[in-house]
Amino acid sequence: MKGAVVGKQGFVSNAESYAALGQPVYAAPLPDAVSHWLKAERDMVGNAW
């Protein structure tokens, strides 16, 4: 499912939306390139933010 669901309190998480529709929520693995980029960013930036 693509799109955003908005409730009275703001955006509704995908997990809540899927549960309301009776659909399973799968944690899709990140592509290798994205995983490497995130690791490199953590290594270089550390806890600067």
Residue frames as a rotation matrix with the C-alpha (Angstrom) as fourth column:
MET 1
0.587 0.810 0.000 0.00
0.810 -0.587 0.000 0.00
0.000 0.000 -1.000 0.00
LYS 2
-0.650 -0.729 0.214 1.27
0.726 -0.679 -0.108 3.45
0.224 0.086 0.971 -0.82
GLY 3
0.070 0.644 0.762 -0.05
0.183 -0.759 0.625 6.66
0.981 0.096 -0.171 0.55
ALA 4
-0.938 -0.331 0.107 -0.61
-0.015 -0.270 -0.963 8.31
0.347 -0.904 0.249 3.89
VAL 5
0.061 0.944 -0.323 -3.45
0.665 0.203 0.719 7.80
0.744 -0.259 -0.616 6.30
VAL 6
-0.813 -0.286 0.507 -4.32
-0.103 -0.787 -0.609 10.73
0.573 -0.547 0.610 8.52
GLY 7
-0.078 0.770 -0.634 -6.42
0.859 0.374 0.349 10.48
0.505 -0.517 -0.691 11.66
LYS 8
0.841 0.494 0.223 -7.54
0.301 -0.767 0.566 13.01
0.450 -0.409 -0.793 14.24
GLN 9
0.771 -0.603 -0.203 -4.13
0.111 -0.186 0.976 12.83
-0.627 -0.775 -0.076 15.93
GLY 10
0.097 -0.752 -0.652 -2.11
-0.836 -0.417 0.356 13.15
-0.540 0.510 -0.669 12.70
PHE 11
-0.091 -0.220 -0.971 -0.50
-0.852 0.523 -0.039 10.53
0.516 0.823 -0.235 10.51
VAL 12
0.727 0.354 0.588 -1.35
-0.586 0.767 0.262 6.89
-0.358 -0.535 0.765 11.21
SER 13
-0.321 -0.934 0.159 1.50
-0.714 0.349 0.607 4.40
-0.622 0.081 -0.779 11.12
ASN 14
-0.322 0.127 -0.938 1.59
-0.800 0.493 0.341 1.72
0.506 0.861 -0.057 8.45
ALA 15
-0.955 -0.069 -0.288 1.33
0.075 0.884 -0.462 -0.96
0.287 -0.463 -0.839 11.14
GLU 16
-0.620 0.779 -0.093 -1.93
-0.061 -0.165 -0.984 0.53
-0.782 -0.605 0.150 12.44
SER 17
-0.129 0.566 -0.814 -3.33
-0.936 -0.340 -0.088 1.02
-0.327 0.751 0.574 8.92
TYR 18
-0.558 -0.153 -0.816 -2.50
-0.558 0.797 0.232 -2.53
0.615 0.584 -0.530 7.88
ALA 19
-0.976 0.201 -0.078 -3.93
0.191 0.634 -0.750 -3.97
-0.102 -0.747 -0.657 11.11
ALA 20
-0.389 0.879 -0.275 -7.19
-0.421 -0.435 -0.796 -2.06
-0.819 -0.194 0.539 10.56
LEU 21
0.089 0.374 -0.923 -7.39
-0.996 0.056 -0.073 -3.56
0.024 0.926 0.378 7.08
GLY 22
0.757 0.196 0.623 -6.55
-0.356 0.924 0.142 -7.04
-0.547 -0.329 0.770 8.34
GLN 23
0.816 -0.523 -0.247 -3.29
-0.131 0.249 -0.960 -7.15
0.563 0.816 0.135 6.40
PRO 24
0.644 -0.668 -0.373 0.05
0.736 0.408 0.541 -8.49
-0.209 -0.623 0.754 7.65
VAL 25
0.872 -0.475 -0.115 2.94
-0.484 -0.872 -0.069 -6.08
-0.067 0.115 -0.991 8.08
TYR 26
0.720 -0.690 0.072 6.24
0.690 0.703 -0.170 -7.28
0.067 0.172 0.983 6.67
ALA 27
0.591 -0.645 -0.484 9.53
-0.207 -0.702 0.682 -5.67
-0.780 -0.303 -0.548 7.56
ALA 28
0.953 -0.238 0.190 11.13
0.249 0.250 -0.936 -5.39
0.175 0.939 0.298 4.15
PRO 29
0.265 -0.931 -0.252 14.93
0.761 0.041 0.648 -5.53
-0.592 -0.363 0.719 4.21
LEU 30
0.621 -0.144 -0.771 16.74
-0.357 -0.927 -0.115 -2.44
-0.698 0.347 -0.627 2.98
PRO 31
0.921 -0.389 -0.011 18.71
0.127 0.329 -0.936 -2.74
0.367 0.861 0.352 -0.25
ASP 32
0.377 -0.862 -0.340 22.46
0.924 0.325 0.201 -3.27
-0.062 -0.390 0.919 0.33
ALA 33
-0.319 -0.526 0.788 23.30
0.617 -0.747 -0.249 0.17
0.720 0.407 0.563 -1.04
VAL 34
0.389 0.547 0.741 21.00
-0.244 -0.715 0.655 1.85
0.888 -0.436 -0.145 1.49
SER 35
0.938 -0.070 -0.340 22.31
0.333 0.457 0.825 -0.26
0.098 -0.886 0.452 4.38
HIS 36
0.033 -0.999 0.022 25.90
0.991 0.029 -0.130 0.65
0.129 0.026 0.991 3.48
TRP 37
-0.214 -0.048 0.976 25.01
0.252 -0.968 0.008 4.33
0.944 0.248 0.219 3.17
LEU 38
0.753 0.563 0.340 23.34
-0.200 -0.297 0.934 4.35
0.627 -0.771 -0.111 6.60
LYS 39
0.725 -0.561 -0.399 26.32
0.682 0.507 0.526 2.60
-0.093 -0.654 0.751 8.17
ALA 40
-0.241 -0.853 0.464 28.76
0.866 -0.405 -0.294 5.03
0.439 0.331 0.836 6.57
GLU 41
0.101 0.362 0.927 26.69
-0.057 -0.928 0.369 7.97
0.993 -0.091 -0.073 7.79
ARG 42
0.965 0.251 -0.071 26.63
0.036 0.142 0.989 6.58
0.258 -0.958 0.128 11.33
ASP 43
0.405 -0.892 -0.200 30.38
0.913 0.382 0.145 5.97
-0.053 -0.241 0.969 11.22
MET 44
-0.400 -0.604 0.690 31.17
0.690 -0.694 -0.207 9.47
0.604 0.393 0.694 9.95
VAL 45
-0.032 0.488 0.872 28.58
-0.253 -0.848 0.466 11.54
0.967 -0.206 0.150 11.81
GLY 46
-0.803 -0.258 -0.537 28.33
0.371 0.489 -0.789 9.40
0.466 -0.833 -0.297 14.92
ASN 47
-0.021 0.797 -0.604 26.23
0.998 -0.016 -0.056 11.08
-0.054 -0.604 -0.795 17.54
ALA 48
-0.903 -0.425 0.062 26.74
0.429 -0.899 0.090 14.61
0.018 0.108 0.994 16.23
TRP 49
-0.444 0.819 0.364 23.01
-0.173 -0.477 0.862 15.13
0.879 0.320 0.353 15.79
